[in-house]
Amino acid sequence: MLQQLQTATSKSRKRQLSVSLASNSETIRAAQALRHRVFAGEMGARLSSREPGIDHDLFDPYCDHLVVQDDETGEVVGTYRILPPHQARTLGSYYSDTEFDLTRLSHLRNQLVEVGRSCVHADYRTGATISLLWSGLADYMSQRGHNYLVGCASVSLIDGGHFAASLYAKLAKTALSPVEWRVFPRCPLPLAALNQKLDAPIPPLLRGYLRAGSYICGEPAWDPDFNTADFFLLLPLQQIEQRYAKHFLR
C-alpha cells in the first residue's frame, strides 16, 4: 500500500494532505464521486454511469485508485485511476484501446501501466496536490518494477478544435515518439479541417509530462463524450529527465 507516503499543505485551505491507494470501497466511491463532480459537473461530460453522481465504468473494478485526502476531514480531493498490466490482460484491454490502435506497442504491453481519470477538487488545485499524485504514481511504479507509464492528456474542444490542432502541430515538431511507438486514433481529430497555426501554449499538466520525458505517440483522438482531443502519452521511466527524477522517482 501507499499509505501516508508524503504529506503536503494546501496553501488555499491550510490543510494537511496525504496520498495513498484506496483500501476500501468507500474511498473508491468517494474518488468516483469526485470524478463525476469534475467531469460531468464542471466539464459537461456525458458519463454512462448507472448510478447518479458516481463515475464508474467497466474498467474501475480492475484498477487501483490513487487518492489524495484531506487529513482533517478525510475527504478525497484528488485521484488517479491506475490499470496495471496483469489486470489489463485479465480484462482484455486498456482504456486507451478504446480510443487508439495500440498494435505497435504490443511488445510492451506486459510493462505498460495506464493512468487516467485524473482530477482534483476545485478547492485543492495547487502544486501540492499535483505533487502528491505524481509521487504516489512514482512509488507505485517503483515498488512494482513497471517500466512504462501511458495515458491520455485531454485538451478541451470548446473552441471547435482549433487550439488542439495547433497544439498538435507544435508538439509534432519536438515531442513525437519514435515510429515504432506510434498509435493511431480510432476517431481522429479532423486536423486538416482545423486551424493549425494558432499560438497554442502547452497546458500545465501536459507540459509537466513532456518535461519529464514523455512522448506524444501520434495524432490526437476525438472523445465526443468528454468533448476533448486526447493525446496519447508514453513515458519510459528509464529515460526520465534527470532534473525530474529526484521529484518523480525519489
Backbone as CSV, one residue per row, in Angstrom:
resi,resn,N_x,N_y,N_z,CA_x,CA_y,CA_z,C_x,C_y,C_z
1,MET,0.827,-1.189,0.000,0.000,0.000,0.000,0.878,1.262,0.000
2,LEU,0.266,2.367,-0.423,0.991,3.629,-0.448,0.506,4.527,0.678
3,GLN,0.313,3.935,1.871,-0.270,4.692,2.966,0.685,5.770,3.465
4,GLN,0.199,7.013,3.528,0.936,8.117,4.129,2.351,8.240,3.561
5,LEU,2.466,8.143,2.244,3.784,8.256,1.636,4.375,9.642,1.841
6,GLN,3.567,10.645,1.657,4.019,12.011,1.832,2.844,12.836,2.322
7,THR,3.150,13.976,2.871,2.111,14.938,3.191,2.489,16.266,2.577
8,ALA,1.494,17.093,2.356,1.730,18.430,1.817,0.645,19.341,2.350
9,THR,0.917,20.626,2.333,-0.049,21.595,2.822,-0.690,22.322,1.658
10,SER,-2.012,22.303,1.606,-2.749,23.058,0.607,-2.732,24.527,1.001
11,LYS,-2.140,25.375,0.158,-1.973,26.787,0.505,-3.304,27.494,0.687
12,SER,-4.301,27.076,-0.117,-5.568,27.788,-0.057,-6.370,27.424,1.183
13,ARG,-6.223,26.203,1.681,-7.020,25.750,2.798,-6.210,25.554,4.071
14,LYS,-4.864,25.611,3.975,-4.003,25.381,5.127,-4.301,24.025,5.755
15,ARG,-4.463,23.034,4.907,-4.781,21.693,5.380,-3.647,20.737,5.025
16,GLN,-3.476,19.718,5.831,-2.512,18.662,5.534,-3.145,17.643,4.601
17,LEU,-2.389,17.218,3.599,-2.862,16.258,2.615,-1.960,15.033,2.630
18,SER,-2.522,13.876,2.295,-1.721,12.662,2.182,-2.189,11.857,0.980
19,VAL,-1.298,11.012,0.473,-1.585,10.216,-0.716,-1.501,8.739,-0.356
20,SER,-2.369,7.944,-0.934,-2.384,6.503,-0.688,-3.176,5.811,-1.779
21,LEU,-3.100,4.490,-1.816,-4.023,3.720,-2.625,-5.299,3.505,-1.815
22,ALA,-6.432,3.681,-2.467,-7.706,3.429,-1.787,-7.744,1.973,-1.337
23,SER,-8.059,1.761,-0.062,-8.010,0.425,0.514,-9.393,-0.155,0.792
24,ASN,-10.451,0.596,0.487,-11.797,0.079,0.728,-12.765,0.689,-0.279
25,SER,-13.927,0.098,-0.378,-14.916,0.515,-1.377,-15.430,1.928,-1.102
26,GLU,-15.477,2.325,0.154,-15.965,3.659,0.486,-15.053,4.740,-0.084
27,THR,-13.746,4.543,0.022,-12.807,5.521,-0.517,-12.851,5.531,-2.038
28,ILE,-13.000,4.362,-2.645,-13.112,4.302,-4.105,-14.352,5.050,-4.573
29,ARG,-15.465,4.864,-3.890,-16.690,5.572,-4.258,-16.523,7.076,-4.100
30,ALA,-15.777,7.506,-3.091,-15.529,8.934,-2.919,-14.711,9.480,-4.092
31,ALA,-13.749,8.688,-4.568,-12.970,9.095,-5.739,-13.853,9.157,-6.978
32,GLN,-14.740,8.193,-7.123,-15.654,8.177,-8.273,-16.648,9.337,-8.216
33,ALA,-17.044,9.718,-7.017,-17.934,10.867,-6.866,-17.205,12.159,-7.235
34,LEU,-15.932,12.265,-6.852,-15.141,13.430,-7.245,-15.005,13.491,-8.751
35,ARG,-14.733,12.368,-9.373,-14.625,12.326,-10.822,-15.919,12.804,-11.479
36,HIS,-17.054,12.354,-10.980,-18.332,12.767,-11.562,-18.524,14.270,-11.393
37,ARG,-18.180,14.785,-10.229,-18.356,16.213,-9.958,-17.520,17.055,-10.926
38,VAL,-16.290,16.612,-11.178,-15.400,17.379,-12.050,-15.770,17.184,-13.514
39,PHE,-15.908,15.927,-13.950,-16.105,15.658,-15.373,-17.506,16.046,-15.856
40,ALA,-18.528,15.647,-15.122,-19.888,15.962,-15.539,-20.295,17.357,-15.088
41,GLY,-20.020,17.674,-13.818,-20.463,18.952,-13.274,-19.725,20.149,-13.824
42,GLU,-18.401,20.045,-13.940,-17.603,21.184,-14.399,-17.369,21.173,-15.901
43,MET,-17.108,19.979,-16.448,-16.716,19.898,-17.857,-17.877,19.569,-18.781
44,GLY,-19.006,19.140,-18.225,-20.150,18.811,-19.052,-20.037,17.501,-19.794
45,ALA,-19.196,16.581,-19.301,-19.023,15.294,-19.968,-20.294,14.462,-19.865
46,ARG,-20.526,13.654,-20.892,-21.643,12.715,-20.884,-21.136,11.375,-20.364
47,LEU,-21.433,11.081,-19.112,-20.964,9.857,-18.490,-22.047,8.785,-18.557
48,SER,-21.627,7.553,-18.712,-22.584,6.458,-18.877,-22.825,5.698,-17.573
49,SER,-22.543,6.332,-16.446,-22.696,5.666,-15.154,-24.158,5.304,-14.904
50,ARG,-24.343,4.154,-14.251,-25.695,3.723,-13.907,-26.200,4.411,-12.648
51,GLU,-25.281,4.867,-11.806,-25.649,5.443,-10.521,-25.444,6.952,-10.553
52,PRO,-26.444,7.740,-10.243,-26.305,9.198,-10.257,-25.191,9.667,-9.323
53,GLY,-24.386,10.594,-9.823,-23.345,11.188,-9.003,-22.083,10.368,-8.881
54,ILE,-22.003,9.220,-9.560,-20.837,8.340,-9.492,-20.333,8.076,-10.911
55,ASP,-19.036,8.321,-11.147,-18.412,7.979,-12.421,-17.813,6.583,-12.290
56,HIS,-18.409,5.620,-12.945,-17.980,4.230,-12.848,-18.157,3.572,-14.207
57,ASP,-17.152,2.818,-14.640,-17.293,2.066,-15.879,-16.696,0.680,-15.698
58,LEU,-16.623,-0.090,-16.770,-16.198,-1.486,-16.658,-14.729,-1.624,-16.277
59,PHE,-13.936,-0.568,-16.424,-12.516,-0.641,-16.076,-12.270,-0.484,-14.568
60,ASP,-13.156,0.194,-13.878,-12.931,0.528,-12.470,-12.625,-0.677,-11.582
61,PRO,-13.353,-1.788,-11.683,-13.074,-2.908,-10.778,-11.684,-3.515,-10.953
62,TYR,-11.042,-3.250,-12.092,-9.727,-3.825,-12.370,-8.587,-2.858,-12.020
63,CYS,-8.937,-1.672,-11.600,-7.949,-0.620,-11.372,-7.614,-0.448,-9.899
64,ASP,-6.413,0.062,-9.650,-6.066,0.622,-8.352,-6.413,2.104,-8.406
65,HIS,-6.836,2.646,-7.264,-7.291,4.031,-7.223,-6.396,4.823,-6.271
66,LEU,-5.572,5.684,-6.847,-4.692,6.544,-6.067,-5.486,7.768,-5.632
67,VAL,-5.423,8.090,-4.343,-6.218,9.213,-3.838,-5.374,10.128,-2.975
68,VAL,-5.657,11.412,-3.079,-5.147,12.404,-2.137,-6.309,12.792,-1.238
69,GLN,-6.079,12.760,0.070,-7.136,13.069,1.030,-6.725,14.207,1.957
70,ASP,-7.719,14.982,2.348,-7.539,15.996,3.375,-7.472,15.271,4.720
71,ASP,-6.342,15.398,5.415,-6.164,14.632,6.649,-7.163,15.026,7.739
72,GLU,-7.641,16.274,7.707,-8.562,16.730,8.746,-9.966,16.176,8.548
73,THR,-10.418,16.165,7.287,-11.799,15.767,7.010,-11.921,14.365,6.428
74,GLY,-10.819,13.842,5.890,-10.864,12.557,5.207,-11.393,12.636,3.793
75,GLU,-11.754,13.822,3.335,-12.329,13.981,2.002,-11.298,13.654,0.923
76,VAL,-11.734,12.931,-0.112,-10.895,12.672,-1.273,-10.901,13.918,-2.154
77,VAL,-9.716,14.497,-2.380,-9.632,15.765,-3.107,-8.826,15.644,-4.401
78,GLY,-8.269,14.477,-4.660,-7.559,14.246,-5.902,-7.481,12.756,-6.166
79,THR,-7.418,12.370,-7.430,-7.386,10.932,-7.729,-6.775,10.659,-9.094
80,TYR,-6.187,9.490,-9.220,-5.753,8.885,-10.477,-6.280,7.455,-10.483
81,ARG,-6.731,6.991,-11.633,-7.082,5.588,-11.796,-5.918,4.890,-12.484
82,ILE,-5.475,3.754,-11.931,-4.280,3.070,-12.418,-4.647,1.648,-12.833
83,LEU,-4.356,1.317,-14.087,-4.612,-0.037,-14.594,-3.270,-0.726,-14.842
84,PRO,-2.880,-1.691,-13.990,-1.611,-2.394,-14.181,-1.720,-3.442,-15.278
85,PRO,-0.578,-3.892,-15.809,-0.624,-4.789,-16.974,-1.317,-6.115,-16.719
86,HIS,-1.177,-6.709,-15.529,-1.816,-8.005,-15.305,-3.334,-7.873,-15.282
87,GLN,-3.841,-6.736,-14.823,-5.289,-6.528,-14.828,-5.790,-6.197,-16.227
88,ALA,-4.979,-5.500,-17.012,-5.355,-5.247,-18.410,-5.457,-6.565,-19.178
89,ARG,-4.554,-7.509,-18.864,-4.636,-8.827,-19.515,-5.911,-9.554,-19.101
90,THR,-6.244,-9.477,-17.826,-7.465,-10.125,-17.350,-8.694,-9.535,-18.022
91,LEU,-8.717,-8.218,-18.121,-9.844,-7.525,-18.737,-9.846,-7.686,-20.249
92,GLY,-8.648,-7.797,-20.810,-8.513,-7.929,-22.255,-8.279,-6.623,-22.982
93,SER,-8.080,-5.532,-22.220,-7.970,-4.224,-22.865,-7.485,-3.177,-21.887
94,TYR,-6.770,-2.211,-22.393,-6.577,-0.947,-21.696,-7.696,0.003,-22.117
95,TYR,-7.958,1.013,-21.296,-8.930,2.032,-21.703,-8.486,2.682,-23.013
96,SER,-7.189,2.913,-23.151,-6.674,3.578,-24.356,-6.972,2.791,-25.620
97,ASP,-7.151,1.467,-25.492,-7.502,0.656,-26.669,-8.831,1.085,-27.270
98,THR,-9.707,1.689,-26.466,-10.995,2.129,-26.984,-10.858,3.369,-27.858
99,GLU,-9.759,4.093,-27.707,-9.550,5.328,-28.464,-8.450,5.226,-29.517
100,PHE,-7.529,4.289,-29.324,-6.369,4.198,-30.217,-6.079,2.746,-30.583
101,ASP,-5.514,2.572,-31.781,-4.947,1.295,-32.182,-3.528,1.242,-31.615
102,LEU,-3.309,0.336,-30.651,-2.024,0.243,-29.952,-1.160,-0.902,-30.473
103,THR,-1.395,-1.329,-31.691,-0.708,-2.501,-32.229,0.812,-2.385,-32.098
104,ARG,1.357,-1.216,-32.359,2.815,-1.069,-32.339,3.407,-1.126,-30.932
105,LEU,2.552,-1.119,-29.918,3.029,-1.243,-28.538,2.821,-2.654,-27.992
106,SER,2.475,-3.592,-28.864,2.163,-4.948,-28.409,3.309,-5.564,-27.625
107,HIS,4.538,-5.292,-28.047,5.692,-5.898,-27.374,5.956,-5.286,-26.003
108,LEU,5.277,-4.171,-25.689,5.456,-3.513,-24.393,4.293,-3.745,-23.434
109,ARG,3.240,-4.412,-23.876,2.006,-4.457,-23.084,2.209,-5.057,-21.697
110,ASN,3.133,-5.991,-21.559,3.368,-6.583,-20.239,4.070,-5.635,-19.281
111,GLN,4.458,-4.460,-19.777,5.162,-3.493,-18.932,4.417,-2.161,-18.821
112,LEU,3.268,-2.047,-19.454,2.545,-0.774,-19.502,1.612,-0.617,-18.305
113,VAL,1.769,0.483,-17.595,0.817,0.888,-16.565,0.054,2.088,-17.110
114,GLU,-1.271,1.971,-17.166,-2.091,3.050,-17.717,-2.716,3.876,-16.595
115,VAL,-2.598,5.182,-16.725,-3.243,6.086,-15.771,-4.319,6.881,-16.508
116,GLY,-5.349,7.249,-15.764,-6.433,8.008,-16.356,-7.375,8.534,-15.296
117,ARG,-8.448,9.179,-15.767,-9.471,9.741,-14.883,-8.851,10.616,-13.791
118,SER,-7.796,11.348,-14.155,-7.146,12.225,-13.193,-7.976,13.477,-12.966
119,CYS,-8.192,13.829,-11.705,-8.901,15.071,-11.398,-8.603,15.505,-9.975
120,VAL,-8.803,16.805,-9.726,-8.550,17.409,-8.420,-9.723,18.313,-8.075
121,HIS,-10.151,18.263,-6.828,-11.219,19.123,-6.319,-10.849,20.586,-6.565
122,ALA,-11.826,21.400,-6.947,-11.570,22.803,-7.304,-10.866,23.575,-6.199
123,ASP,-11.137,23.266,-4.938,-10.535,23.995,-3.823,-9.117,23.550,-3.512
124,TYR,-8.635,22.518,-4.203,-7.326,21.949,-3.887,-6.407,21.901,-5.108
125,ARG,-6.684,22.715,-6.104,-5.879,22.685,-7.324,-4.612,23.511,-7.140
126,THR,-3.704,22.934,-6.409,-2.427,23.565,-6.108,-1.297,22.627,-6.511
127,GLY,-0.096,23.165,-6.529,1.070,22.338,-6.824,1.245,21.220,-5.819
128,ALA,0.825,21.458,-4.565,0.982,20.440,-3.535,0.182,19.189,-3.859
129,THR,-1.052,19.361,-4.308,-1.894,18.214,-4.620,-1.344,17.443,-5.818
130,ILE,-0.964,18.161,-6.863,-0.404,17.515,-8.048,0.886,16.775,-7.698
131,SER,1.728,17.387,-6.876,2.982,16.743,-6.493,2.739,15.438,-5.753
132,LEU,1.713,15.424,-4.891,1.394,14.195,-4.182,0.919,13.101,-5.135
133,LEU,0.086,13.457,-6.097,-0.361,12.463,-7.072,0.820,11.894,-7.844
134,TRP,1.736,12.759,-8.259,2.894,12.300,-9.008,3.796,11.425,-8.152
135,SER,3.996,11.803,-6.896,4.857,10.991,-6.036,4.213,9.635,-5.776
136,GLY,2.883,9.619,-5.655,2.190,8.355,-5.493,2.351,7.451,-6.703
137,LEU,2.243,8.032,-7.904,2.467,7.256,-9.121,3.887,6.713,-9.177
138,ALA,4.845,7.551,-8.788,6.254,7.146,-8.825,6.496,5.950,-7.919
139,ASP,5.967,6.009,-6.713,6.152,4.897,-5.783,5.454,3.636,-6.271
140,TYR,4.290,3.810,-6.866,3.557,2.668,-7.426,4.411,1.971,-8.485
141,MET,4.972,2.738,-9.404,5.787,2.169,-10.473,7.044,1.522,-9.912
142,SER,7.696,2.201,-8.990,8.950,1.710,-8.436,8.752,0.428,-7.643
143,GLN,7.728,0.381,-6.809,7.503,-0.786,-5.954,7.157,-2.027,-6.762
144,ARG,6.546,-1.843,-7.929,6.111,-2.983,-8.730,7.029,-3.280,-9.905
145,GLY,8.036,-2.461,-10.116,9.014,-2.717,-11.162,8.513,-2.514,-12.571
146,HIS,7.501,-1.658,-12.756,6.985,-1.383,-14.095,7.852,-0.326,-14.781
147,ASN,7.930,-0.401,-16.112,8.870,0.431,-16.856,8.244,1.531,-17.702
148,TYR,6.976,1.404,-18.040,6.360,2.372,-18.941,5.026,2.851,-18.377
149,LEU,4.841,4.160,-18.407,3.593,4.783,-17.977,2.907,5.346,-19.206
150,VAL,1.632,5.026,-19.399,0.891,5.522,-20.552,-0.432,6.111,-20.097
151,GLY,-0.984,6.942,-20.945,-2.280,7.539,-20.656,-2.581,8.642,-21.647
152,CYS,-3.733,9.261,-21.484,-4.166,10.316,-22.391,-4.213,11.656,-21.675
153,ALA,-3.687,12.671,-22.330,-3.831,14.045,-21.865,-4.925,14.692,-22.697
154,SER,-5.930,15.221,-22.029,-7.107,15.746,-22.724,-7.046,17.258,-22.866
155,VAL,-7.434,17.732,-24.029,-7.484,19.160,-24.328,-8.899,19.503,-24.770
156,SER,-9.486,20.510,-24.178,-10.864,20.883,-24.479,-11.040,21.280,-25.943
157,LEU,-12.218,20.953,-26.464,-12.585,21.334,-27.830,-13.638,22.439,-27.827
158,ILE,-13.656,23.226,-26.775,-14.680,24.252,-26.634,-14.609,25.278,-27.759
159,ASP,-13.430,25.446,-28.373,-13.286,26.400,-29.479,-13.491,25.738,-30.831
160,GLY,-13.957,24.499,-30.841,-14.162,23.788,-32.094,-12.996,22.918,-32.499
161,GLY,-11.906,22.945,-31.728,-10.763,22.075,-32.002,-9.540,22.760,-32.553
162,HIS,-9.629,24.065,-32.796,-8.506,24.775,-33.417,-7.295,24.832,-32.490
163,PHE,-7.531,25.057,-31.201,-6.408,25.080,-30.255,-5.715,23.715,-30.208
164,ALA,-6.502,22.640,-30.111,-5.926,21.295,-30.045,-5.140,20.969,-31.309
165,ALA,-5.671,21.354,-32.465,-4.971,21.099,-33.727,-3.662,21.865,-33.784
166,SER,-3.685,23.109,-33.333,-2.461,23.918,-33.326,-1.457,23.372,-32.323
167,LEU,-1.960,22.872,-31.198,-1.078,22.293,-30.196,-0.391,21.049,-30.756
168,TYR,-1.137,20.210,-31.464,-0.511,19.027,-32.051,0.544,19.420,-33.077
169,ALA,0.234,20.402,-33.911,1.208,20.844,-34.918,2.498,21.320,-34.250
170,LYS,2.357,21.945,-33.100,3.522,22.420,-32.349,4.307,21.251,-31.754
171,LEU,3.596,20.323,-31.125,4.264,19.217,-30.439,4.851,18.206,-31.417
172,ALA,4.258,18.103,-32.603,4.754,17.147,-33.591,6.179,17.468,-34.015
173,LYS,6.601,18.713,-33.827,7.953,19.112,-34.213,9.004,18.723,-33.187
174,THR,8.574,18.498,-31.937,9.557,18.318,-30.866,9.337,17.103,-29.979
175,ALA,8.121,16.564,-29.930,7.811,15.575,-28.887,7.260,14.258,-29.413
176,LEU,7.298,14.032,-30.734,6.755,12.777,-31.260,7.645,11.600,-30.873
177,SER,7.012,10.477,-30.628,7.736,9.260,-30.282,8.453,8.699,-31.504
178,PRO,9.387,7.779,-31.288,9.913,7.004,-32.421,8.771,6.302,-33.145
179,VAL,8.953,6.037,-34.420,7.864,5.495,-35.237,7.369,4.155,-34.712
180,GLU,8.251,3.382,-34.073,7.838,2.060,-33.596,6.903,2.137,-32.388
181,TRP,6.724,3.334,-31.822,5.810,3.515,-30.695,4.579,4.336,-31.077
182,ARG,4.331,4.497,-32.365,3.198,5.311,-32.787,1.877,4.558,-32.593
183,VAL,0.846,5.310,-32.211,-0.508,4.777,-32.094,-1.394,5.561,-33.053
184,PHE,-2.603,5.024,-33.309,-3.451,5.612,-34.341,-4.873,5.769,-33.809
185,PRO,-5.396,7.001,-33.833,-6.724,7.252,-33.252,-7.825,6.549,-34.029
186,ARG,-8.761,5.975,-33.293,-9.903,5.317,-33.931,-10.914,6.355,-34.429
187,CYS,-10.988,7.472,-33.723,-11.838,8.587,-34.150,-10.946,9.825,-34.189
188,PRO,-10.242,10.061,-35.298,-9.241,11.121,-35.335,-9.860,12.515,-35.251
189,LEU,-9.140,13.425,-34.631,-9.497,14.833,-34.723,-9.230,15.260,-36.168
190,PRO,-10.188,15.929,-36.836,-10.004,16.274,-38.257,-9.025,17.440,-38.435
191,LEU,-7.755,17.148,-38.291,-6.724,18.188,-38.269,-6.737,19.040,-39.537
192,ALA,-6.926,18.414,-40.690,-6.851,19.146,-41.956,-7.934,20.213,-42.074
193,ALA,-9.037,20.034,-41.350,-10.137,20.988,-41.432,-10.041,22.086,-40.372
194,LEU,-8.985,22.061,-39.569,-8.858,22.992,-38.455,-7.653,23.905,-38.627
195,ASN,-7.722,25.052,-37.989,-6.606,25.988,-37.991,-5.478,25.423,-37.136
196,GLN,-4.321,25.219,-37.720,-3.186,24.646,-37.009,-2.083,25.665,-36.761
197,LYS,-2.421,26.945,-36.893,-1.392,27.981,-36.808,-1.590,28.932,-35.636
198,LEU,-2.475,28.567,-34.702,-2.680,29.422,-33.537,-1.483,29.338,-32.595
199,ASP,-1.297,30.389,-31.809,-0.337,30.326,-30.718,-0.959,29.454,-29.636
200,ALA,-0.402,28.272,-29.408,-1.022,27.284,-28.522,-0.082,26.948,-27.372
201,PRO,-0.178,27.668,-26.264,0.646,27.324,-25.100,0.291,25.937,-24.575
202,ILE,1.292,25.193,-24.157,1.079,23.827,-23.688,0.434,23.867,-22.309
203,PRO,-0.697,23.183,-22.112,-1.340,23.159,-20.793,-0.381,22.641,-19.723
204,PRO,-0.506,23.133,-18.486,0.486,22.827,-17.443,0.716,21.343,-17.196
205,LEU,-0.357,20.538,-17.087,-0.160,19.121,-16.799,0.547,18.421,-17.946
206,LEU,0.136,18.727,-19.184,0.788,18.143,-20.349,2.245,18.591,-20.416
207,ARG,2.494,19.844,-20.103,3.871,20.351,-20.102,4.727,19.589,-19.090
208,GLY,4.135,19.273,-17.934,4.863,18.514,-16.935,5.236,17.127,-17.424
209,TYR,4.292,16.451,-18.085,4.588,15.129,-18.630,5.715,15.205,-19.660
210,LEU,5.643,16.189,-20.534,6.648,16.305,-21.586,8.021,16.631,-21.013
211,ARG,8.078,17.495,-20.038,9.356,17.841,-19.424,9.970,16.649,-18.706
212,ALA,9.117,15.768,-18.203,9.625,14.576,-17.522,10.192,13.557,-18.505
213,GLY,9.869,13.705,-19.790,10.403,12.789,-20.790,9.367,12.022,-21.575
214,SER,8.087,12.383,-21.466,7.037,11.681,-22.199,7.074,12.006,-23.684
215,TYR,6.602,11.055,-24.467,6.408,11.251,-25.897,4.925,11.400,-26.205
216,ILE,4.627,12.177,-27.251,3.317,12.146,-27.902,3.406,11.075,-28.980
217,CYS,2.512,10.094,-28.946,2.664,8.930,-29.822,1.819,8.986,-31.088
218,GLY,1.470,10.183,-31.527,0.717,10.300,-32.764,-0.383,11.334,-32.664
219,GLU,-1.232,11.377,-33.675,-2.300,12.369,-33.739,-3.332,12.140,-32.637
220,PRO,-3.983,13.211,-32.191,-4.968,13.071,-31.114,-6.263,12.437,-31.601
221,ALA,-6.934,11.786,-30.648,-8.269,11.236,-30.902,-9.317,12.227,-30.416
222,TRP,-10.483,12.163,-31.021,-11.625,12.968,-30.573,-12.486,12.119,-29.659
223,ASP,-12.708,12.597,-28.447,-13.591,11.929,-27.497,-14.880,12.736,-27.412
224,PRO,-15.948,12.290,-28.088,-17.180,13.083,-28.124,-17.896,13.149,-26.779
225,ASP,-17.726,12.140,-25.926,-18.404,12.144,-24.628,-17.848,13.227,-23.710
226,PHE,-16.542,13.440,-23.766,-15.904,14.461,-22.942,-15.657,15.753,-23.722
227,ASN,-15.918,15.740,-25.042,-15.655,16.870,-25.924,-14.209,17.339,-25.782
228,THR,-13.288,16.381,-25.922,-11.867,16.679,-25.803,-11.098,16.034,-26.949
229,ALA,-9.916,16.582,-27.187,-8.913,15.910,-28.009,-7.965,15.217,-27.051
230,ASP,-7.763,13.910,-27.242,-6.923,13.123,-26.342,-5.597,12.805,-27.004
231,PHE,-4.522,13.225,-26.341,-3.164,12.973,-26.812,-2.622,11.757,-26.051
232,PHE,-2.215,10.719,-26.769,-1.672,9.526,-26.122,-0.217,9.764,-25.760
233,LEU,0.104,9.553,-24.477,1.447,9.797,-23.956,2.095,8.494,-23.525
234,LEU,3.384,8.390,-23.743,4.180,7.260,-23.276,5.409,7.802,-22.567
235,LEU,5.592,7.399,-21.304,6.745,7.818,-20.514,7.579,6.592,-20.158
236,PRO,8.734,6.388,-20.837,9.646,5.315,-20.445,10.435,5.773,-19.213
237,LEU,10.259,5.086,-18.103,10.853,5.574,-16.862,12.371,5.576,-16.901
238,GLN,12.969,4.690,-17.694,14.421,4.656,-17.749,14.986,5.863,-18.496
239,GLN,14.109,6.595,-19.210,14.560,7.767,-19.955,14.106,9.074,-19.315
240,ILE,13.606,8.990,-18.100,13.087,10.197,-17.466,14.198,11.219,-17.290
241,GLU,13.875,12.470,-17.561,14.872,13.535,-17.449,15.410,13.603,-16.025
242,GLN,16.728,13.736,-15.912,17.366,13.695,-14.605,16.861,14.791,-13.670
243,ARG,16.555,15.963,-14.210,16.101,17.060,-13.346,14.731,16.782,-12.743
244,TYR,14.003,15.795,-13.322,12.708,15.427,-12.767,12.781,14.143,-11.951
245,ALA,13.867,13.384,-12.115,13.949,12.096,-11.455,13.869,12.234,-9.937
246,LYS,14.503,13.257,-9.376,14.501,13.401,-7.921,13.124,13.726,-7.391
247,HIS,12.242,14.283,-8.243,10.885,14.576,-7.823,9.961,13.406,-8.119
248,PHE,10.164,12.778,-9.281,9.242,11.719,-9.699,9.662,10.355,-9.164
249,LEU,10.962,10.076,-9.138,11.461,8.792,-8.648,12.376,9.068,-7.471
250,ARG,11.801,9.213,-6.307,12.573,9.587,-5.140,13.517,8.464,-4.732
